[in-house]
């Protein structure tokens, strides 16, 4: 899952920013490419895979959570 998400984000954006990451994940969710209730990679996993700061990925997750696209399940991760 991590490889698929990372490669998709990198294809859609030359320089992944929080907005670009959120937009890519949002499109994957609305298109059904990411199944409902799929466990998303951790902030650290995705930031390492994309070569960006964990803060950048955290901001993307916060933005998606704010609009109800994903939810935090404590120690069970983002879905």
Buried (B, 14 or more C-beta within 10 A) or exposed (E): EEEEBBEBBBEBBEEBEBEBBBBBBBEBBEEEEBEEEBEBBBBEBBBBBBEBEBEBBBBBBEBBBEEEBBEEEEEEBBB
